[in-house]
Amino acid sequence: MEAVKQALDSNPSGRWWIKADAFDVRKGLRESTRGTWSGDEDLGDGSLQTLYADYKTRCLFVKKLPSTESSALITRGIEKLLVDLEGDLEFLISGSEVANGLYSRAIQAGKSSEQKLMELSWSVVGFEKLVEKARNLQVELRTFLQGIGTANTGGLTSMISSLLTYLKDLFSKKRIAATHVLVFMISDELRNRKPYAIPVRFMPYKSLTDSKLRELEVQLEEAMRNAGMTVVGR
């Protein structure tokens, strides 16, 4: 970590403490016009990056399909899309059942705020609409596949926008929106120079167990010791 190295350079003989604090952030998943994600939980385990890579790969495949002139390649491409959609439906149907269960239990308990109930309701609606969209896309792609010998790529090109919108909505269901940011700071035990605490790692998260927090603290401590710093507490 660059911040750790800079802290060591500023005080090579320091004895360091690790501190952790958190603050709330406005919940919301976003995607820039260039396709960059923000607002996600990221605990540094690589799962977010793997999900994002999967999203970009699927989007790129969809965008390239209309440029393929070979009927055989188009056929294989559509067949792959159909397989992907079948896998998506397993995820979406399962997610819909979970969302419905959460909403029903919240209604029965009668303790949730109106805002929370609205959020749970929209989650149910979102899953149901995506299930419907995936099934409609399956029908459209199979219809196109049946006429592959006579149809031109114009019909497929018209579906690209729908497929990309579907993928964006699908992966929004797989993403986890962060509601807090965990900040790891290090401070010299003498605290005789400013800044007294130096932030070295920021981690957006939705939920965090005590064991995960300890694991992250140990990771930072190991990084500090490997850099040659003396860690005296956390």
Buried (B, 14 or more C-beta within 10 A) or exposed (E): BEBBBEBBEEBEEBEBBBBBEBEEBEEEBEBEEEEEBEBBBBBEEEEBEEBBEEBBEBBEBBEEBBEBEEEEEBBEBBEEBBEBBEEBBEBBBEBBEEBBEBBEEBEEEEEBEEEEBEBBBEBBEBBBEBBEBBEEBBEBBEEBBEEBEEBEBEBBEEBBEBBBEBBEEBBBBEBBBBBBBBBBBBBBEEEEEEEEBBEBBEBBBEEBEEEBBEEBBEBBBEBBEEEEBBBEEB
